[in-house]
Amino acid sequence: MHDIKIKICGLTNLKDIYSICKLNINSIGFIFYKKSPRYINIKLAIKLSKIIPPFINIVALFVNEKKKKIIKILNNLPISIIQFHGNESIKFCNKISKILKKPFIKVMHIKNNTKFKDILKYKNKLKKNLFFRGLLLDTFNKNYGGSGKSFNINIIKKNSSKFIISGGINLSNIKNIIKKIRPYAIDISSSIEKYIRKKNINKIRKLIKIVKNK
Ligand SMILES: O=C(O)c1ccccc1NCC(=O)[C@H](O)[C@H](O)COP(=O)(O)O
């Protein structure tokens, strides 16, 4: 059985990063989307990135951002992966990734009527691109992400493909998600917060214990 990777999204302060980096997590997400309550600017991102040790990935998240802005951020930070979390076209994602020579992951927002075949179809299109690394499934929401709301995971067939699952993952539903899908990775934000912009390290510890089974 594969080890499930963990991405903690929406980090905004040194204290949280310092604590999280001591734990068994794989990636940290910085949100460069101004409308998110977890948005950070480039100046803060530079400061935060300096304390992230090797082998923990920094993921830069954008929502329908302009090419120029993405390039500026990526040229100034040690980013491992770009996360396109809006309605960006596959062509746009690939173009930016090619220019920057950085891999990308792409969100698909899951609605009540989304079918598994729609997900596979989208993933197959993405897979044609050299820099594509993973499809992240998040619950459809007008604010694009960080909703704390789950989608119906029963539409995903177990082990049929490797997905990054997000949207409303918490300590109560994580066991079921693992049992039903055993995803490649999980991406989590709001349920592990004390309040907006402050993570709850104890909850993260508990989550890791379940996910990594240690
Ligand atoms: O977290 C946000 O504020 C956010 C806002 C706009 C677009 C994306 C955002 N987060 C992206 C993530 O990767 C979250 O982990 C994902 O949406 C799941 O969030 P949650 O349901 O709160 O666990």
The ligand as an ORCA input file, in Angstrom:
! r2SCAN-3c Opt
* xyz 0 1
  O      -8.149     27.937      1.150
  C      -8.544     28.947      0.551
  O      -8.813     30.003      1.141
  C      -8.693     28.913     -0.939
  C      -9.337     29.982     -1.558
  C      -9.489     29.992     -2.921
  C      -9.013     28.970     -3.686
  C      -8.367     27.893     -3.087
  C      -8.211     27.852     -1.713
  N      -7.616     26.766     -1.097
  C      -7.140     25.678     -1.881
  C      -6.775     24.425     -1.222
  O      -5.872     23.751     -1.695
  C      -7.587     23.890     -0.052
  O      -6.824     23.003      0.656
  C      -8.826     23.182     -0.621
  O      -9.659     24.097     -1.247
  C      -9.608     22.486      0.510
  O      -9.996     23.406      1.461
  P     -10.858     22.937      2.736
  O     -12.176     22.470      2.242
  O     -10.973     24.157      3.574
  O     -10.069     21.870      3.422
*
